Amino acid sequence: MIYKGTFLHAGVNPLTSLLLFIPMMLWVGGCKKSEEEALLNRNDSLYRDLSYGNSKAQGLDLCFPVPPKNITEPLNVIVFIHGGGWQAGDKSDYTSVLPEFSKNMNCLAASMNYRMFGDNAHCHDMLEDITSVLSFIKGQCEKIDVPVKKVILMGASAGGHLTLLYSYKNYAISPIPIAFCIGQCAPADFTDTSLFTPYVIDYNCLSKLTGEPVTAANFPTKTAALNAISPVYYVSQGVPPTIFCHGTLDELVPVSHAFRLQAALEAQGVDHRFFEFKHSGHALENDPATETEFGLAFLDYYIRYVNGYPKIALPTDYAKGRGSGF
């Protein structure tokens, strides 16, 4: 489930291109005092390969809109979670765009690595890493007397799954309040074999995610374990607002996952926007008009739920009110 494409297509509004760059998809040691001091004292805005835990996999890139020593106002945060089938991908896919995103959205932008199958990690370990990242960011900002207000979680494919699962399961205990979440081509329900795909979502994958053997023979007895890793089963009235999208032609994660998520959110009255890329697969590659709608929805949610305005000109149709009435 490694995402190879980008959302930078000819003819797309520059603002949309900025918002829809997300590709889906380092060695870092234990957190040292010198690393903490560098984050606080350097004049740079971008800080790479910070360690938020004891595992080599627990690395983080952070980008401030201005050097930390010059920040005088509270910050909101966006954390990008890469895809790669819970076994591949890297935070570095996002690093080159963090500075522009952070500056234009006037926020702290972060891209995280997390423990995966190769680290013998299960789904609950990956969720713990998101908590650890948010605690790390909050703690660093406290050291420079910059309050952190809210966080946006955004992920694609496997990263989208973790984004949605964390937002719905752990929103009440998140170290930073979740303003809203964004999932792209994300697996949402592991309880139905009709939603499986060869070599991506299968019994082997489910065994690694749940931490217990899942086979064709015992699958009917694993409902509780499978519900525990399925975002749709944590949807309730209190979960964060959600933007999500999916390619109709997706052969890695069937679009039915998105339909099930949409039904669950509608049943609970959760504010959400679903964008179906009807001519696209897992890379969301052939629907530029839908990309634009997706970008405008991001701006709408950013203004309404983060209570902030980006430092870039809004498109004419947004300024006329389109962004508030989706």
C-alpha positions in Angstrom: 0.0 0.0 0.0 2.7 2.5 -1.0 1.4 5.6 -2.6 3.6 6.7 -5.5 1.7 9.7 -6.9 1.2 13.3 -5.9 -1.7 15.6 -6.3 0.1 18.2 -8.3 -1.7 18.2 -11.6 -1.7 20.8 -14.3 -4.6 23.2 -14.1 -5.2 22.7 -10.4 -5.6 25.8 -8.3 -2.2 26.6 -6.6 -3.9 26.6 -3.2 -5.3 23.1 -3.9 -1.9 21.9 -5.0 -0.4 23.1 -1.7 -3.0 21.2 0.3 -3.0 18.1 -1.8 0.6 17.3 -2.2 0.3 14.3 0.2 2.2 11.3 -1.0 1.5 8.0 0.7 3.7 6.7 1.0 16.1 7.3 9.9 17.8 6.2 12.0 17.4 8.2 15.2 18.6 7.3 18.6 17.1 7.9 22.0 16.2 11.5 22.8 19.3 13.4 24.0 19.5 16.7 25.9 21.5 18.2 23.0 18.6 17.4 20.6 16.1 19.2 22.9 18.4 22.2 23.2 18.9 22.4 19.4 15.1 22.4 18.9 14.8 25.3 21.3 17.9 27.4 20.4 18.6 27.0 16.7 17.6 29.7 14.3 16.2 27.2 11.7 12.5 26.5 11.3 12.9 22.9 10.2 14.1 20.2 12.5 14.7 16.7 11.2 15.2 13.3 12.8 14.1 14.2 16.3 13.6 11.2 18.5 10.3 10.9 20.4 10.9 7.4 21.8 13.5 4.7 22.5 13.0 2.8 19.2 15.0 3.7 16.1 11.7 3.8 14.3 10.3 6.6 16.4 11.5 9.6 14.4 9.9 13.0 13.7 10.4 16.0 11.4 9.1 19.3 12.7 8.7 22.6 10.9 7.7 25.9 12.5 6.3 28.8 10.5 9.2 30.9 11.9 12.3 30.0 14.0 11.1 28.9 17.4 12.8 31.7 19.3 10.6 34.2 17.3 7.2 32.7 18.0 5.0 34.9 20.1 1.5 33.3 19.5 -0.2 30.0 20.1 0.3 27.4 17.4 -2.0 24.8 15.9 -0.4 21.6 14.6 -0.9 19.3 11.6 0.7 15.8 11.8 1.1 13.7 8.6 1.2 9.9 9.0 2.7 8.1 6.0 1.3 5.0 4.3 3.0 1.9 3.2 0.9 -1.1 4.4 2.1 -0.7 8.0 5.4 -2.1 6.9 7.0 0.5 4.6 7.0 4.2 3.9 8.9 7.0 5.6 8.3 10.5 7.1 10.9 11.9 4.6 8.2 11.8 1.8 6.7 14.8 3.5 9.7 16.8 4.7 10.2 18.9 1.5 6.7 20.4 1.7 6.6 21.0 5.5 8.1 24.5 5.3 5.7 25.8 2.7 2.7 24.2 4.4 3.8 25.5 7.9 4.4 29.0 6.6 1.2 29.3 4.5 -1.1 27.8 7.1 0.7 29.5 10.0 1.0 26.3 12.0 3.5 23.7 13.2 3.8 20.9 10.6 5.1 17.5 11.5 5.8 14.2 9.7 6.3 11.1 11.8 7.7 7.7 11.5 6.2 4.9 13.7 6.9 1.3 14.6 5.7 -1.1 11.9 5.5 -4.8 11.3 9.3 -5.0 10.8 9.6 -3.7 14.4 7.2 -6.4 15.6 4.7 -3.7 16.2 0.9 -4.2 16.3 -1.8 -1.7 15.8 -1.9 -0.6 19.4 1.8 0.1 19.3 1.3 2.4 16.3 -1.5 4.2 18.1 0.8 4.6 21.1 3.4 6.3 18.8 0.8 8.9 17.8 0.2 9.7 21.4 4.0 9.9 22.0 4.4 12.3 19.1 1.7 14.6 20.3 3.1 14.6 23.8 6.6 15.3 22.4 5.3 18.2 20.3 3.3 19.7 23.2 6.3 19.3 25.6 8.7 21.0 23.2 6.3 23.9 22.7 5.8 24.4 26.4 9.6 24.7 26.7 9.5 27.8 24.4 6.4 29.1 26.1 4.3 28.6 22.9 0.8 27.1 23.8 -0.4 24.5 21.4 -4.1 24.8 20.7 -5.3 22.0 18.4 -4.0 19.3 16.1 -5.1 18.1 12.7 -4.3 14.5 11.9 -3.9 13.5 8.3 -2.8 10.2 6.7 -3.0 8.2 3.5 -3.7 4.5 3.1 -2.2 2.7 6.1 -1.5 6.2 7.6 -5.1 7.1 6.9 -6.3 4.0 8.8 -4.2 5.0 11.8 -5.4 8.6 11.6 -9.0 7.6 11.6 -8.6 4.9 14.3 -6.7 7.2 16.6 -9.1 10.1 16.1 -12.1 8.0 16.8 -10.7 5.7 19.5 -8.4 8.1 21.4 -9.8 11.5 20.8 -10.7 11.9 24.5 -7.2 11.1 25.7 -5.2 12.9 22.9 -2.5 15.1 24.5 -3.5 17.8 22.0 -7.2 18.2 21.2 -8.0 17.0 17.7 -9.7 19.7 15.6 -10.5 17.3 12.7 -9.0 14.4 10.8 -8.3 13.5 7.2 -8.1 10.1 5.7 -7.2 9.3 2.1 -7.9 5.8 0.7 -8.0 4.4 4.2 -9.0 0.9 5.3 -11.9 1.4 7.7 -13.4 -2.0 8.3 -11.5 -5.3 8.6 -14.5 -7.5 9.6 -15.6 -8.5 6.1 -13.5 -10.7 3.8 -15.2 -9.0 0.8 -13.1 -6.0 1.6 -9.8 -7.9 1.4 -7.3 -7.5 -1.4 -4.4 -9.9 -2.2 -1.1 -9.1 -0.4 -2.5 -5.9 1.2 -5.5 -6.6 3.4 -5.4 -10.3 4.1 -5.2 -12.8 7.0 -1.4 -12.2 7.4 -1.9 -8.5 7.6 -4.7 -8.9 10.2 -2.6 -11.2 12.3 0.1 -8.6 12.5 -2.3 -5.7 13.2 -4.2 -7.5 15.9 -1.3 -9.4 17.4 -3.0 -12.7 17.3 -3.4 -15.4 14.6 -6.2 -14.7 12.1 -6.9 -17.4 9.5 -9.8 -18.3 7.2 -10.8 -21.0 9.7 -10.9 -18.9 12.8 -12.0 -15.6 11.2 -15.6 -15.8 12.4 -14.3 -16.0 16.0 -12.1 -12.9 15.7 -14.9 -10.3 15.6 -13.8 -8.5 18.8 -10.1 -8.3 17.7 -11.1 -7.1 14.2 -13.5 -4.5 15.5 -10.7 -3.2 17.7 -8.6 -2.2 14.7 -11.5 -1.0 12.5 -12.2 2.8 12.6 -15.9 2.3 11.7 -16.6 0.6 15.1 -15.4 3.6 17.1 -17.5 6.2 15.4 -19.7 8.0 17.9 -21.3 11.4 18.2 -18.3 12.8 20.0 -15.6 12.0 17.4 -13.8 14.7 15.5 -15.1 16.1 12.2 -13.7 14.1 9.3 -12.7 14.7 5.7 -12.0 11.6 3.7 -11.6 10.6 0.0 -11.2 7.4 -2.0 -10.7 6.4 -5.6 -13.6 4.4 -7.1 -11.1 2.3 -9.0 -8.8 1.6 -6.0 -7.6 -2.0 -6.3 -5.5 -1.9 -3.1 -8.2 -0.7 -0.7 -11.7 -1.1 -2.1 -13.8 2.0 -2.1 -16.4 0.0 -0.1 -14.3 0.9 3.0 -15.2 4.6 2.4 -18.9 3.8 1.9 -19.0 2.0 5.2 -17.2 4.9 7.0 -19.7 7.3 5.4 -22.6 5.3 6.7 -21.2 5.2 10.2 -20.5 8.9 10.3 -24.0 9.7 9.0 -25.6 7.4 11.5 -23.9 9.2 14.4 -24.5 12.7 13.0 -20.7 13.5 12.7 -19.8 16.4 10.5 -17.9 15.0 7.6 -17.1 15.4 3.9 -16.5 12.5 1.6 -15.0 12.9 -1.8 -15.2 10.0 -4.3 -12.5 10.2 -7.0 -14.6 8.4 -9.6 -11.9 8.1 -12.3 -9.0 7.3 -10.0 -7.3 4.4 -8.2 -5.3 4.4 -5.0 -3.2 7.3 -6.2 -6.2 9.6 -6.7 -4.6 10.6 -10.0 -7.4 11.4 -12.5 -9.9 13.8 -10.8 -8.5 17.4 -10.7 -11.9 18.9 -10.1 -12.5 16.7 -7.1 -9.0 17.6 -5.8 -10.1 21.2 -5.8 -13.2 20.4 -3.9 -11.1 18.5 -1.4 -8.8 21.5 -1.0 -11.6 23.9 -0.4 -13.1 21.5 2.2 -9.8 21.5 4.0 -9.9 25.3 4.2 -13.4 25.3 5.4 -12.7 22.9 8.2 -9.5 24.7 9.1 -11.3 28.0 9.5 -14.3 26.5 11.3 -12.6 24.0 13.6 -9.1 25.4 14.1 -10.4 28.9 14.2 -7.6 30.2 12.1 -7.0 31.7 8.6 -4.2 30.7 6.3 -1.7 33.4 5.2 -2.6 33.0 1.5 -5.3 34.4 -0.7 -8.5 32.3 -0.8 -10.0 31.4 -4.2 -12.7 33.6 -5.4 -15.4 31.0 -5.1 -14.4 30.4 -1.5 -14.5 34.1 -0.7 -18.1 34.2 -2.1 -19.3 31.8 0.6 -18.8 28.4 -1.0 -16.4 27.4 1.7 -18.9 27.7 4.5 -21.8 25.9 3.0 -20.5 22.6 1.8 
